[in-house]
Amino acid sequence: MTLSTLLPLSVEWKDNYIKLLNQQKLPQETVFLDLFTIEEVHDAISSLKVRGAPAIGITAAYGLALAARSYETENVSDFLQRLKKDRDYLATSRPTAVNLFWAIDRLLRTATNASTVNEAKTDLIHEAIQIQLEDEATCRQIGEHALSLFQKNDSILTICNAGSIATAKYGTALAPFHLAKEQDFPLKVFASETRPVLQGARLTAWELQKAGVDVTLITDNMAAHTIQTKKIDAIIVGADRITANGDTANKIGTYGLAILAKAFQIPFYVAAPLSTFDLTKETGSEIEIEERNSHEVTHIGDYLIAPADIAVFNPAFDVTPNDLITAIITEQGIITENYKEAIPSLFE
Ligand code: MRU
């Protein structure tokens, strides 16, 4: 069976609406939402019904194209003004993953090149579809490059979900595992549960198990012991934003794993498409880190696990400094050092 038959798509364009896998309901239920309005798209992104940097970008692109269809004007400059307003509205849905901004700005540029409103409306849909198609091809390339770093029977640790459902297909950090499965290349994956929203337990464990990959779930505080006792050969993670010097924002807990990788002298890999790089930022200190609702920390689902009204700090991401990253894997290949020079050259 192929990956497409084993796993649902996270996002699908359906002509006048977006069909979205509701990732909040996984793993108990595989259900889909039909999004008809830009407000529904905004809510789906901010409430993590869709999450994962590339999937957020794809959904936002479709959301903007969807909104543009409803503008009742023939005037190109009025059309562009409304589009810019809707672009700015979608930009408030989540702050850290740069793919969101990358995708909606790409759509804005597309519309600017059209000479009529009708042309712009059609071009926007085509561009959003193109973003999704490109992401699938990109993730496959990332998977091939990443797999070249692993030996048969390696045990690899990952965090959060940087998988097929976080992208168009295959994923970034999880792509090598899906490709290894296709090629009968044995690998063992340890997935950390990823508190507070449990994307590792709910999504990665579900996705890899469904795809037939050998996956073992651990809680986040088991990472050091697991590396020590289970012969972890490498850690691989995705990314939400990589700055010009290679500093990498990813799910909270990633930085701690990078420190552990250094302590245990195992490689720490970041896998991400070029759409996740932000060359307007020199270092990770310039990245906005999303802080989310305290409910995510004080509750598991709707069940209260902390004193009511306790003070909570809930950053959704952290930044791993470039010197802890052994290699960054993109669709163009693997860069291992001198990120300050290697990263800009990826875009030449
Ligand atoms: O809060 P989330 O679930 O959107 O966070 C997702 C991650 O941190 C992923 O690792 C990252 O977006 C890469 S997805 C290919």
Residues whose N, C-alpha, C, O or C-beta is under 5 A from the ligand:
A	BS01	MRU	R51 G52 A53 P54 I159 C160 N161 A162 G163 A166 T172 Q199 G238 A239 D240 N250 K251
